[in-house]
């Protein structure tokens, strides 16, 4: 599978990625803020949901590519706890996308040994959305390939607040002393407790912010931003992000 990546890289011409530079390791966990669906639709004089529909097609392509080249975890920010503020019609459409996607793609995900996971709160999610995602999680739970982690109804501050409450309850019950709280205690109470932190964060559409996404987990991640709107995001853009990541030196606060 890695051969696909090497072949693609051999043709790379972007000025950001010097041809002669040494090849680094593949990021194990990539997280993506898929932004720009609305602007894409507006530019084409279409309703916003047309942008989300196109965005779903890009999800299909990028998931297949990520799994093919050997990415271990792909986390996609599909719906945030703040997205409830959008018009009901758009919210309903967005929350229908996991079901649409999975009804078309689940057989392929199974064939490709992908494991589906979910982070976020299930509270207020429509039953049909939850049922579709839970079925996908169940049907792929014995798979051993890439973890496809949907962040759905996810907000990082909510996640951290819930983790702090859980730790607080342990202190109340006498199981833990406040002075002995470690980063690991917090980590194990996050929704991503069983996942390695992202190595690479990609955000499309030219916005340079985190929008309440994985604030704890992205502490040492490499960030890659592009002006490309998510519905226009191509396999080549994804590969370029990885290639740029491979040129970065990660020091984790050291020298
Ligand atoms: C942000 O763009 C995007 C979202 C809130 C939704 C992202 C969802 C998808 C790409 C499809 C998800 C697919 C599956 C299978 C779950 P925006 O609408 O805020 O764009 P704008 O900033 O241009 O208005």
Boltz pocket constraint, residues with backbone or C-beta under 6 A from the ligand:
constraints:
  - pocket:
      binder: B
      contacts: [[A, 34], [A, 35], [A, 36], [A, 37], [A, 38], [A, 39], [A, 40], [A, 51], [A, 52], [A, 55], [A, 56], [A, 59], [A, 77], [A, 78], [A, 79], [A, 80], [A, 83], [A, 94], [A, 97], [A, 98], [A, 101], [A, 150], [A, 205], [A, 230]]
      max_distance: 6.0
